[in-house]
Amino acid sequence: MGATGELLRAGDMTTAIIIGAVILATLALFLVMVTTLSGEQRRARRRIADVVQSRQSANTSATSAANLRRGQYDTAMPTVELILKHILPRPDLLRQRLARTGRPLTLAHYAAACVVVGVLTGLVASYLLDRSLVMSILLGIGNGLLLPHLLVGMLGRRRQKVFTDQFPEAIDLIVRGLRSGLPVIESVNLVAREMEKPIGVEFTTIADAVKFGKTLEEALVDAVPRIDTAEFKFFVVALAVQRETGGNLAETLENLSDVLRKRRQMKKRIKAMASEPKASAWILGCLPFIMFALIYFVNTGYVSQLFTDPRGHTLITAGLISQSIGIAIMAKMVRFEI
């Protein structure tokens, strides 16, 4: 029994080391994804800022009002928000990701979700799955940091997709308002009143910012990180360039709406063409788990050694790692962006 106990402890420690290395690598990868902006996003935001900056005038009263509101917000910020602002490496970027979900989420809510998920995962691994203390802690930390990050990203992408689908109709509504004689800001208010969320909510925020003293260009630039879609960036650049150079704004936006519709059709065509390799990737990714389940039901004693023997723990860990790497590579190969 002593030798068997030592083998079990050694197997648990080896598995914990491997899982810890995988969790640390995963966390490092997601930290880089969260804290690093892509080159295209940086260039797009720099171009938008340069175009809008050329149209911005020195409005002292509006700037003072904005600074006053910002100071009031900072004073009313909860203590947890202030602490997390100093702990997190890029709190502004995380706050933007939370804003893209369209829900009133703060850094305190995100931190509380991470703690709750981590504690629950650790308790389940320790008491229900009978894992060691080290492994339970590693699983709790990994899931506590990973699962809320994935959930926030999923909610943000879902909202961006709905916004992109509604956006050509919103541009058409602005074009009709301009051709009927309404100014641009009234056309924006028309979209805010007539369109459903999320696009109605975003344009309401833009209209409210203009009412509080900002120019339309400033309000649109402030909305770019919150929406973060290529279609909305096209709209902001087109509007800013037209304000700078002049011309028929209604015609410009009508052409932009036509381009966005064609872009959406191209995305759907690419998605249809990629459906076959995606199905193959799903089959290849699920096949090992399906075969494992079949063998388990046919010969349970043969498979159960993987869970009772320390060498089985190592094999399961290595198999899951290699399977995860393969799934990630296949997902990257079948993902097409335009």
Residue frames as qw, qx, qy, qz and C-alpha x, y, z in Angstrom:
[[0.000, 0.884, 0.467, 0.000, 0.00, 0.00, 0.00],
 [0.322, -0.759, 0.090, 0.559, 2.88, 2.37, 0.77],
 [0.339, -0.144, 0.595, 0.714, 4.41, 1.91, -2.68],
 [0.160, 0.592, 0.705, 0.356, 0.98, 2.22, -4.31],
 [0.137, -0.905, -0.316, 0.251, 0.28, 5.43, -2.36],
 [0.329, -0.577, 0.301, 0.684, 3.62, 6.87, -3.43],
 [0.292, 0.167, 0.706, 0.623, 2.86, 6.02, -7.06],
 [0.043, 0.781, 0.610, 0.128, -0.56, 7.67, -6.80],
 [0.223, -0.866, -0.084, 0.439, 0.93, 10.79, -5.24],
 [0.354, -0.340, 0.502, 0.712, 3.65, 10.88, -7.89],
 [0.233, 0.418, 0.735, 0.480, 1.05, 10.43, -10.63],
 [0.052, -0.887, -0.450, 0.092, -1.11, 13.19, -9.16],
 [0.296, -0.738, 0.137, 0.591, 1.88, 15.50, -8.94],
 [0.335, -0.058, 0.639, 0.690, 2.89, 14.78, -12.54],
 [0.118, 0.643, 0.687, 0.317, -0.65, 15.40, -13.73],
 [0.174, -0.894, -0.280, 0.304, -0.87, 18.58, -11.67],
 [0.344, -0.513, 0.333, 0.712, 2.41, 19.85, -13.15],
 [0.257, 0.201, 0.707, 0.628, 1.24, 19.14, -16.70],
 [0.011, -0.783, -0.606, -0.140, -2.18, 20.70, -16.12],
 [0.284, -0.810, -0.107, 0.502, -0.55, 23.69, -14.44],
 [0.327, -0.272, 0.473, 0.772, 1.73, 24.22, -17.40],
 [0.138, 0.457, 0.724, 0.498, -1.21, 24.00, -19.80],
 [0.140, -0.860, -0.476, 0.119, -3.26, 26.44, -17.68],
 [0.321, -0.677, 0.100, 0.655, -0.38, 28.90, -17.47],
 [0.273, -0.023, 0.610, 0.744, 0.17, 28.73, -21.23],
 [0.034, 0.643, 0.702, 0.305, -3.56, 29.20, -21.86],
 [0.225, -0.864, -0.308, 0.328, -3.74, 32.15, -19.49],
 [0.337, -0.466, 0.299, 0.762, -0.70, 33.72, -21.11],
 [0.207, 0.258, 0.696, 0.637, -2.28, 33.32, -24.54],
 [0.078, -0.782, -0.597, -0.164, -5.57, 34.88, -23.46],
 [0.329, -0.756, -0.118, 0.553, -3.75, 37.66, -21.62],
 [0.288, -0.199, 0.465, 0.813, -1.94, 38.53, -24.82],
 [0.069, 0.490, 0.723, 0.482, -5.25, 38.41, -26.70],
 [0.199, -0.844, -0.482, 0.126, -6.89, 40.72, -24.17],
 [0.337, -0.778, 0.011, 0.530, -4.07, 43.23, -23.71],
 [0.298, -0.265, 0.538, 0.743, -2.86, 43.46, -27.30],
 [0.552, 0.655, 0.204, -0.474, -4.72, 45.14, -30.10],
 [0.756, 0.276, 0.462, 0.372, -4.22, 43.91, -33.62],
 [0.316, -0.204, 0.277, 0.884, -2.37, 46.07, -36.10],
 [0.008, 0.457, 0.630, 0.627, -5.48, 46.54, -38.20],
 [0.314, -0.800, -0.508, 0.055, -7.50, 47.84, -35.26],
 [0.421, -0.578, -0.039, 0.698, -4.73, 50.24, -34.33],
 [0.228, 0.021, 0.450, 0.863, -4.41, 51.56, -37.87],
 [0.103, -0.617, -0.656, -0.424, -8.18, 51.94, -38.21],
 [0.366, -0.808, -0.389, 0.248, -8.51, 53.81, -34.93],
 [0.404, -0.414, 0.136, 0.804, -5.51, 55.99, -35.74],
 [0.144, 0.248, 0.560, 0.777, -6.99, 56.84, -39.14],
 [0.216, -0.749, -0.592, -0.206, -10.37, 57.66, -37.62],
 [0.430, -0.720, -0.224, 0.497, -8.75, 59.83, -34.97],
 [0.353, -0.191, 0.299, 0.866, -6.66, 61.69, -37.57],
 [0.028, 0.453, 0.609, 0.651, -9.67, 62.35, -39.79],
 [0.324, -0.793, -0.512, -0.056, -11.86, 63.51, -36.93],
 [0.498, -0.537, -0.138, 0.667, -9.13, 65.59, -35.32],
 [0.266, 0.101, 0.347, 0.894, -8.89, 67.75, -38.41],
 [0.207, -0.581, -0.516, -0.594, -12.56, 68.70, -37.93],
 [0.502, -0.629, -0.518, 0.291, -12.53, 69.27, -34.18],
 [0.090, 0.753, -0.039, 0.651, -12.62, 72.90, -33.01],
 [0.312, 0.050, -0.637, 0.703, -11.42, 74.22, -29.68],
 [0.471, -0.608, -0.355, -0.532, -14.66, 74.29, -27.71],
 [0.129, 0.343, -0.654, 0.662, -13.64, 75.34, -24.19],
 [0.580, -0.217, 0.296, -0.728, -17.04, 75.09, -22.57],
 [0.922, 0.057, -0.255, -0.287, -17.74, 71.61, -23.93],
 [0.619, 0.302, -0.634, 0.352, -14.32, 70.42, -22.81],
 [0.116, -0.333, 0.570, -0.742, -14.84, 71.83, -19.34],
 [0.773, -0.131, 0.109, -0.611, -18.24, 70.17, -19.05],
 [0.886, 0.165, -0.431, -0.050, -16.78, 66.85, -20.20],
 [0.388, 0.335, -0.665, 0.544, -13.95, 67.12, -17.66],
 [0.401, -0.296, 0.412, -0.762, -16.46, 67.96, -14.94],
 [0.900, -0.036, -0.085, -0.426, -18.59, 64.93, -15.77],
 [0.765, 0.264, -0.553, 0.195, -15.49, 62.73, -15.89],
 [0.096, 0.373, -0.624, 0.680, -14.40, 64.03, -12.49],
 [0.657, -0.214, 0.258, -0.676, -17.81, 63.32, -11.03],
 [0.928, 0.095, -0.299, -0.200, -17.70, 59.79, -12.42],
 [0.562, 0.328, -0.636, 0.415, -14.26, 59.16, -10.98],
 [0.205, -0.351, 0.530, -0.744, -15.39, 60.46, -7.57],
 [0.785, -0.091, 0.183, -0.585, -18.47, 58.21, -7.58],
 [0.683, 0.298, -0.658, -0.106, -16.52, 55.16, -8.77],
 [0.870, -0.470, -0.045, -0.143, -16.77, 52.33, -6.23],
 [0.372, -0.737, 0.563, 0.034, -13.74, 51.37, -4.20],
 [0.811, 0.003, 0.569, 0.137, -13.57, 47.93, -5.87],
 [0.638, 0.737, 0.159, 0.155, -13.40, 49.60, -9.28],
 [0.028, 0.932, -0.352, 0.084, -10.52, 51.79, -8.14],
 [0.609, -0.482, 0.627, 0.057, -8.62, 48.79, -6.74],
 [0.804, 0.273, 0.503, 0.164, -9.14, 46.72, -9.89],
 [0.436, 0.899, -0.016, 0.041, -8.11, 49.68, -12.03],
 [0.099, -0.825, 0.556, -0.025, -4.65, 49.53, -10.43],
 [0.682, -0.249, 0.688, 0.007, -4.39, 45.74, -10.38],
 [0.786, 0.460, 0.410, 0.054, -5.43, 44.90, -13.94],
 [0.520, -0.173, 0.375, 0.748, -2.83, 45.48, -16.68],
 [0.016, -0.128, -0.441, -0.888, -5.30, 47.06, -19.16],
 [0.173, 0.417, 0.735, -0.506, -8.52, 47.98, -17.31],
 [0.357, 0.486, -0.066, -0.795, -9.73, 50.30, -20.09],
 [0.340, 0.216, -0.783, -0.475, -9.56, 47.51, -22.65],
 [0.093, -0.216, -0.956, 0.177, -11.44, 45.13, -20.35],
 [0.228, 0.474, 0.442, -0.727, -14.04, 47.83, -19.71],
 [0.388, 0.382, -0.401, -0.737, -14.53, 48.18, -23.47],
 [0.265, 0.014, -0.941, -0.211, -15.05, 44.42, -23.81],
 [0.033, 0.374, 0.807, -0.456, -17.67, 44.56, -21.07],
 [0.297, 0.479, 0.106, -0.819, -19.40, 47.50, -22.78],
 [0.304, 0.226, -0.695, -0.611, -19.62, 45.54, -26.05],
 [0.036, -0.214, -0.972, 0.086, -21.92, 43.02, -24.36],
 [0.283, -0.445, -0.375, -0.762, -24.63, 45.68, -24.04],
 [0.647, -0.572, -0.504, -0.001, -25.15, 44.84, -20.38],
 [0.193, -0.894, 0.191, -0.358, -24.40, 47.03, -17.33],
 [0.921, -0.185, -0.172, 0.297, -21.30, 45.06, -16.37],
 [0.083, -0.934, 0.319, -0.135, -18.44, 46.64, -14.44],
 [0.415, 0.491, -0.725, 0.244, -14.97, 45.49, -13.46],
 [0.375, -0.287, 0.682, -0.559, -16.34, 44.59, -10.02],
 [0.874, 0.149, 0.162, -0.434, -18.96, 42.32, -11.59],
 [0.750, 0.480, -0.454, -0.015, -16.31, 40.67, -13.76],
 [0.122, 0.474, -0.765, 0.418, -13.99, 40.13, -10.79],
 [0.606, -0.150, 0.541, -0.564, -16.84, 38.68, -8.71],
 [0.905, 0.284, -0.079, -0.308, -17.74, 36.29, -11.54],
 [0.546, 0.516, -0.638, 0.166, -14.11, 35.13, -11.78],
 [0.165, -0.371, 0.750, -0.523, -13.96, 34.48, -8.03],
 [0.764, 0.010, 0.353, -0.540, -17.30, 32.63, -7.93],
 [0.870, 0.380, -0.260, -0.178, -16.46, 30.42, -10.93],
 [0.375, 0.526, -0.709, 0.284, -13.00, 29.68, -9.56],
 [0.353, -0.291, 0.696, -0.553, -14.28, 28.74, -6.09],
 [0.852, 0.129, 0.211, -0.461, -17.09, 26.56, -7.46],
 [0.771, 0.465, -0.433, -0.052, -14.74, 24.78, -9.86],
 [0.159, 0.485, -0.766, 0.391, -12.23, 24.14, -7.10],
 [0.558, -0.163, 0.587, -0.563, -14.91, 22.76, -4.76],
 [0.898, 0.265, -0.008, -0.351, -16.34, 20.50, -7.45],
 [0.636, 0.509, -0.571, 0.101, -12.89, 19.20, -8.37],
 [0.008, -0.438, 0.756, -0.487, -11.94, 18.62, -4.73],
 [0.501, -0.065, 0.650, -0.568, -15.11, 17.09, -3.26],
 [0.829, 0.333, 0.173, -0.415, -17.03, 15.59, -6.18],
 [0.768, 0.544, -0.338, -0.011, -14.15, 14.53, -8.43],
 [0.851, -0.482, 0.119, 0.169, -11.82, 13.73, -5.50],
 [0.625, 0.620, -0.178, 0.440, -8.86, 15.61, -6.96],
 [0.629, -0.222, -0.328, 0.669, -5.82, 16.66, -4.97],
 [0.157, -0.836, -0.251, 0.462, -5.58, 20.11, -3.40],
 [0.245, -0.435, 0.400, 0.769, -2.97, 21.34, -5.88],
 [0.136, 0.234, 0.774, 0.572, -4.97, 20.17, -8.89],
 [0.038, -0.764, -0.642, 0.061, -8.21, 21.65, -7.50],
 [0.179, -0.760, -0.039, 0.623, -6.53, 25.02, -6.99],
 [0.202, -0.238, 0.580, 0.752, -5.07, 24.98, -10.50],
 [0.073, 0.452, 0.805, 0.377, -8.41, 24.03, -12.04],
 [0.099, -0.817, -0.487, 0.293, -10.16, 26.73, -10.02],
 [0.178, -0.637, 0.173, 0.730, -7.72, 29.44, -11.09],
 [0.179, -0.041, 0.715, 0.675, -7.78, 28.36, -14.73],
 [0.006, 0.572, 0.775, 0.268, -11.56, 28.14, -15.04],
 [0.160, -0.786, -0.386, 0.456, -12.09, 31.27, -12.96],
 [0.105, -0.582, 0.269, 0.760, -10.03, 33.34, -15.38],
 [0.109, -0.041, 0.786, 0.607, -10.96, 31.54, -18.60],
 [0.082, 0.524, 0.843, 0.089, -14.74, 30.98, -18.45],
 [0.054, 0.818, 0.327, -0.471, -15.80, 34.61, -17.72],
 [0.084, -0.514, 0.446, 0.728, -13.44, 35.78, -20.46],
 [0.093, 0.120, 0.871, 0.467, -15.02, 33.40, -22.96],
 [0.069, 0.669, 0.725, -0.150, -18.55, 34.34, -21.87],
 [0.010, 0.768, 0.063, -0.638, -17.89, 38.07, -22.27],
 [0.064, -0.332, 0.642, 0.688, -16.37, 37.49, -25.70],
 [0.107, 0.333, 0.903, 0.251, -19.34, 35.38, -26.78],
 [0.064, 0.773, 0.537, -0.331, -21.87, 38.00, -25.65],
 [0.032, -0.682, 0.190, 0.706, -19.92, 40.75, -27.37],
 [0.086, -0.129, 0.783, 0.602, -19.66, 38.87, -30.66],
 [0.115, 0.529, 0.840, 0.049, -23.39, 38.04, -30.59],
 [0.054, 0.823, 0.305, -0.476, -24.27, 41.70, -30.08],
 [0.078, -0.533, 0.451, 0.712, -21.87, 42.80, -32.82],
 [0.159, 0.146, 0.879, 0.425, -23.47, 40.35, -35.24],
 [0.103, 0.730, 0.665, -0.121, -26.96, 41.73, -34.55],
 [0.047, -0.785, 0.009, 0.617, -25.65, 45.28, -34.92],
 [0.147, -0.313, 0.660, 0.668, -23.99, 44.47, -38.24],
 [0.163, 0.388, 0.868, 0.263, -27.15, 42.87, -39.60],
 [0.038, 0.828, 0.513, -0.221, -29.23, 45.95, -38.69],
 [0.296, -0.543, 0.107, 0.779, -26.71, 48.58, -39.74],
 [0.163, 0.137, 0.595, 0.775, -27.53, 48.85, -43.50],
 [0.135, -0.708, -0.655, -0.224, -31.19, 49.48, -42.64],
 [0.337, -0.757, -0.244, 0.504, -30.11, 52.17, -40.15],
 [0.281, -0.271, 0.345, 0.854, -28.02, 53.88, -42.84],
 [0.038, 0.425, 0.696, 0.578, -30.98, 53.77, -45.23],
 [0.238, -0.802, -0.534, 0.119, -33.10, 55.44, -42.55],
 [0.326, -0.609, 0.030, 0.722, -30.50, 58.20, -42.20],
 [0.211, 0.033, 0.570, 0.793, -30.45, 58.65, -46.00],
 [0.068, -0.642, -0.687, -0.333, -34.22, 59.00, -46.12],
 [0.303, -0.803, -0.339, 0.385, -34.09, 61.55, -43.33],
 [0.319, -0.406, 0.251, 0.819, -31.42, 63.59, -45.12],
 [0.111, 0.222, 0.661, 0.708, -33.34, 63.55, -48.39],
 [0.166, -0.746, -0.631, -0.131, -36.46, 64.72, -46.61],
 [0.070, 0.803, -0.025, 0.592, -34.60, 67.79, -45.34],
 [0.719, -0.692, -0.054, 0.017, -33.61, 66.72, -41.82],
 [0.068, 0.814, -0.561, 0.134, -30.13, 67.55, -40.49],
 [0.555, 0.268, -0.781, 0.105, -27.70, 64.77, -39.70],
 [0.037, -0.144, 0.774, -0.616, -28.24, 64.78, -35.95],
 [0.654, 0.085, 0.230, -0.716, -32.03, 64.60, -36.40],
 [0.780, 0.260, -0.494, -0.282, -31.55, 61.64, -38.72],
 [0.321, 0.234, -0.839, 0.372, -29.44, 60.00, -36.01],
 [0.360, -0.030, 0.562, -0.744, -32.25, 60.66, -33.52],
 [0.767, 0.176, -0.176, -0.591, -34.65, 59.07, -35.99],
 [0.637, 0.227, -0.737, 0.027, -32.55, 55.88, -36.00],
 [0.044, 0.164, -0.768, 0.618, -32.43, 55.96, -32.20],
 [0.542, 0.056, 0.350, -0.762, -36.23, 56.14, -32.00],
 [0.794, 0.272, -0.194, -0.507, -37.18, 53.74, -34.78],
 [0.620, 0.335, -0.710, 0.019, -34.56, 50.97, -34.63],
 [0.872, -0.458, -0.140, -0.103, -34.50, 48.17, -32.09],
 [0.390, -0.758, 0.523, 0.032, -31.59, 47.41, -29.82],
 [0.585, -0.493, -0.117, 0.633, -28.66, 47.16, -29.98],
 [0.387, 0.324, 0.272, 0.819, -28.44, 49.73, -32.78],
 [0.208, -0.814, -0.329, -0.430, -31.16, 51.92, -31.30],
 [0.651, -0.707, -0.123, 0.247, -29.41, 51.99, -27.92],
 [0.641, -0.128, 0.162, 0.739, -26.05, 52.91, -29.46],
 [0.190, 0.497, 0.321, 0.783, -27.47, 55.73, -31.57],
 [0.409, -0.842, -0.305, -0.177, -29.39, 57.00, -28.52],
 [0.681, -0.529, -0.017, 0.506, -26.07, 57.18, -26.68],
 [0.467, 0.163, 0.279, 0.823, -24.53, 59.07, -29.61],
 [0.067, -0.719, -0.376, -0.580, -27.46, 61.52, -29.73],
 [0.558, -0.795, -0.224, 0.082, -27.28, 62.09, -25.96],
 [0.657, -0.277, 0.076, 0.697, -23.54, 62.80, -26.21],
 [0.254, 0.418, 0.321, 0.811, -24.26, 65.45, -28.84],
 [0.322, -0.813, -0.356, -0.330, -26.91, 67.00, -26.58],
 [0.662, -0.674, -0.107, 0.311, -24.36, 67.23, -23.77],
 [0.060, -0.920, 0.217, 0.319, -22.03, 69.36, -25.88],
 [0.536, -0.264, 0.662, 0.452, -19.95, 66.97, -27.99],
 [0.405, 0.464, -0.416, -0.669, -19.74, 67.23, -31.74],
 [0.932, 0.170, 0.034, -0.317, -21.16, 64.41, -33.83],
 [0.656, 0.511, -0.537, 0.141, -17.66, 63.34, -34.87],
 [0.063, -0.462, 0.726, -0.505, -16.52, 63.12, -31.25],
 [0.739, -0.096, 0.412, -0.524, -19.59, 61.11, -30.27],
 [0.908, 0.334, -0.183, -0.174, -19.03, 58.69, -33.15],
 [0.444, 0.537, -0.654, 0.294, -15.35, 58.25, -32.31],
 [0.347, -0.362, 0.665, -0.554, -16.26, 57.53, -28.68],
 [0.865, 0.070, 0.236, -0.437, -18.68, 54.85, -29.91],
 [0.641, 0.513, -0.557, -0.125, -16.07, 53.07, -32.05],
 [0.115, 0.330, -0.889, 0.296, -14.39, 51.11, -29.19],
 [0.519, 0.012, 0.596, -0.612, -17.80, 50.29, -27.73],
 [0.828, 0.385, 0.077, -0.400, -19.17, 48.86, -30.99],
 [0.310, -0.527, 0.746, 0.265, -15.90, 47.75, -32.64],
 [0.741, 0.374, 0.554, 0.064, -17.20, 46.59, -36.01],
 [0.393, -0.068, 0.463, 0.791, -15.61, 47.27, -39.37],
 [0.106, 0.645, 0.624, 0.429, -18.96, 48.43, -40.78],
 [0.249, -0.914, -0.283, 0.150, -19.39, 51.14, -38.16],
 [0.470, -0.506, 0.243, 0.681, -15.80, 52.29, -38.69],
 [0.323, 0.298, 0.587, 0.680, -16.56, 52.66, -42.40],
 [0.077, -0.836, -0.508, -0.193, -19.55, 54.81, -41.47],
 [0.403, -0.811, -0.075, 0.416, -17.51, 57.03, -39.15],
 [0.451, -0.256, 0.412, 0.749, -14.74, 57.53, -41.70],
 [0.220, 0.491, 0.626, 0.565, -17.20, 58.23, -44.53],
 [0.165, -0.898, -0.406, -0.030, -19.09, 60.79, -42.43],
 [0.447, -0.713, 0.078, 0.535, -15.92, 62.51, -41.23],
 [0.422, -0.041, 0.512, 0.747, -14.41, 62.67, -44.73],
 [0.116, 0.667, 0.592, 0.437, -17.66, 64.05, -46.17],
 [0.277, -0.907, -0.247, 0.199, -17.77, 66.71, -43.46],
 [0.473, -0.535, 0.269, 0.646, -14.20, 67.65, -44.36],
 [0.274, -0.047, 0.614, 0.738, -14.44, 67.65, -48.15],
 [0.451, 0.344, 0.085, -0.819, -18.15, 68.36, -48.70],
 [0.208, 0.053, -0.861, -0.460, -20.47, 66.70, -51.17],
 [0.691, -0.235, -0.270, -0.628, -23.76, 64.86, -51.14],
 [0.259, -0.337, 0.807, -0.410, -23.91, 63.04, -47.80],
 [0.803, 0.137, 0.341, -0.470, -27.08, 61.13, -48.70],
 [0.795, 0.503, -0.308, -0.144, -25.46, 59.70, -51.83],
 [0.198, 0.557, -0.761, 0.268, -22.30, 58.81, -49.94],
 [0.456, -0.190, 0.727, -0.477, -24.21, 56.94, -47.25],
 [0.858, 0.292, 0.105, -0.410, -26.39, 55.22, -49.84],
 [0.640, 0.539, -0.548, 0.009, -23.27, 53.89, -51.56],
 [0.059, -0.428, 0.803, -0.411, -21.91, 52.79, -48.19],
 [0.715, -0.007, 0.474, -0.513, -25.14, 50.92, -47.44],
 [0.860, 0.416, -0.181, -0.235, -24.88, 49.12, -50.78],
 [0.387, 0.553, -0.708, 0.208, -21.24, 48.19, -50.04],
 [0.334, -0.306, 0.740, -0.498, -22.17, 46.84, -46.60],
 [0.852, 0.156, 0.241, -0.437, -24.94, 44.70, -48.06],
 [0.767, 0.500, -0.400, -0.043, -22.57, 43.24, -50.63],
 [0.095, 0.519, -0.763, 0.373, -20.05, 42.63, -47.88],
 [0.615, -0.142, 0.582, -0.512, -22.71, 40.76, -45.88],
 [0.896, 0.334, -0.027, -0.290, -23.61, 38.66, -48.93],
 [0.529, 0.571, -0.613, 0.139, -19.94, 37.82, -49.43],
 [0.240, -0.404, 0.753, -0.460, -19.66, 36.72, -45.80],
 [0.806, 0.063, 0.387, -0.443, -22.65, 34.43, -46.21],
 [0.814, 0.491, -0.279, -0.133, -21.18, 32.99, -49.40],
 [0.265, 0.552, -0.736, 0.289, -17.86, 32.31, -47.69],
 [0.498, -0.251, 0.653, -0.512, -19.69, 30.73, -44.76],
 [0.899, 0.232, 0.128, -0.349, -21.54, 28.42, -47.12],
 [0.680, 0.558, -0.474, 0.050, -18.32, 27.45, -48.89],
 [0.095, 0.485, -0.755, 0.430, -16.61, 26.75, -45.55],
 [0.775, -0.263, 0.199, -0.539, -19.46, 24.62, -44.19],
 [0.945, 0.146, -0.292, -0.029, -17.98, 21.35, -45.50],
 [0.514, 0.358, -0.583, 0.517, -14.51, 21.77, -43.93],
 [0.330, -0.423, 0.428, -0.727, -16.18, 22.94, -40.71],
 [0.911, -0.141, -0.005, -0.388, -18.29, 19.78, -40.63],
 [0.833, 0.251, -0.436, 0.228, -15.14, 17.69, -41.19],
 [0.167, 0.463, -0.550, 0.675, -13.39, 19.52, -38.38],
 [0.630, -0.345, 0.268, -0.642, -16.33, 18.86, -36.02],
 [0.969, 0.012, -0.188, -0.161, -16.32, 15.17, -36.92],
 [0.675, 0.342, -0.495, 0.427, -12.56, 14.83, -36.41],
 [0.065, -0.478, 0.476, -0.735, -12.71, 16.75, -33.14],
 [0.719, -0.267, 0.248, -0.592, -15.60, 14.69, -31.70],
 [0.842, 0.187, -0.482, -0.153, -14.49, 11.29, -32.99],
 [0.365, 0.271, -0.771, 0.445, -11.97, 10.49, -30.19],
 [0.338, -0.137, 0.538, -0.760, -14.55, 11.29, -27.49],
 [0.819, 0.084, -0.111, -0.556, -17.22, 9.23, -29.25],
 [0.738, 0.236, -0.630, 0.043, -14.87, 6.25, -29.55],
 [0.091, 0.265, -0.729, 0.625, -13.88, 6.62, -25.89],
 [0.586, -0.075, 0.329, -0.737, -17.55, 6.55, -24.85],
 [0.859, 0.163, -0.329, -0.356, -18.25, 3.47, -27.01],
 [0.571, 0.262, -0.727, 0.277, -15.27, 1.56, -25.60],
 [0.159, -0.251, 0.611, -0.733, -16.25, 2.59, -22.07],
 [0.745, -0.017, 0.181, -0.642, -19.74, 1.13, -22.44],
 [0.852, 0.241, -0.437, -0.160, -18.49, -2.02, -24.18],
 [0.800, -0.053, -0.451, 0.391, -15.59, -2.76, -21.81],
 [0.290, -0.917, 0.006, -0.273, -15.70, -0.56, -18.72],
 [0.799, -0.530, 0.150, 0.243, -12.90, -2.36, -16.88],
 [0.735, 0.249, 0.197, 0.600, -10.49, -1.87, -19.76],
 [0.185, 0.732, 0.102, 0.648, -11.02, 1.91, -19.86],
 [0.532, -0.827, -0.114, -0.140, -11.33, 2.44, -16.10],
 [0.808, -0.217, -0.042, 0.546, -7.60, 1.81, -15.69],
 [0.347, 0.532, 0.077, 0.769, -7.01, 5.23, -17.18],
 [0.342, -0.759, -0.042, -0.552, -8.73, 6.75, -14.13],
 [0.832, -0.555, 0.005, -0.025, -7.21, 4.47, -11.47],
 [0.838, -0.036, 0.057, 0.541, -3.62, 4.13, -12.65],
 [0.208, -0.782, 0.069, 0.583, -1.25, 7.15, -12.34],
 [0.296, -0.150, 0.635, 0.697, 0.07, 6.43, -15.81],
 [0.166, 0.607, 0.732, 0.261, -3.51, 6.66, -17.06],
 [0.092, -0.887, -0.250, 0.376, -3.79, 10.15, -15.60],
 [0.255, -0.541, 0.411, 0.688, -0.71, 11.18, -17.55],
 [0.251, 0.177, 0.789, 0.532, -2.06, 9.63, -20.75],
 [0.082, 0.786, 0.613, -0.005, -5.42, 11.36, -20.36],
 [0.150, -0.837, -0.011, 0.526, -3.72, 14.69, -19.78],
 [0.260, -0.333, 0.597, 0.681, -1.44, 14.25, -22.79],
 [0.225, 0.405, 0.810, 0.359, -4.39, 13.17, -24.94],
 [0.030, 0.872, 0.454, -0.183, -6.49, 16.17, -23.94],
 [0.203, -0.715, 0.218, 0.633, -3.59, 18.52, -24.61],
 [0.238, -0.115, 0.727, 0.634, -2.91, 17.11, -28.06],
 [0.152, 0.599, 0.767, 0.173, -6.64, 17.03, -28.86],
 [0.042, -0.876, -0.261, 0.404, -7.01, 20.67, -27.80],
 [0.201, -0.534, 0.435, 0.696, -4.07, 21.69, -29.98],
 [0.223, 0.160, 0.824, 0.496, -5.53, 19.81, -32.94],
 [0.091, 0.759, 0.643, -0.040, -8.97, 21.37, -32.47],
 [0.107, -0.819, -0.016, 0.563, -7.44, 24.84, -32.23],
 [0.212, -0.312, 0.619, 0.688, -5.46, 24.30, -35.45],
 [0.166, 0.401, 0.830, 0.351, -8.52, 23.00, -37.32],
 [0.012, 0.841, 0.473, -0.264, -10.64, 25.89, -36.05],
 [0.140, -0.693, 0.225, 0.670, -8.03, 28.34, -37.28],
 [0.230, -0.084, 0.758, 0.604, -7.87, 26.66, -40.69],
 [0.069, 0.528, 0.794, 0.294, -11.64, 26.76, -41.30],
 [0.068, -0.805, -0.362, 0.465, -12.19, 30.33, -40.02],
 [0.403, 0.367, 0.364, 0.755, -12.39, 32.87, -42.83],
 [0.088, -0.731, -0.334, 0.588, -12.74, 36.60, -42.28],
 [0.386, 0.528, 0.408, 0.637, -13.50, 39.41, -44.68]]
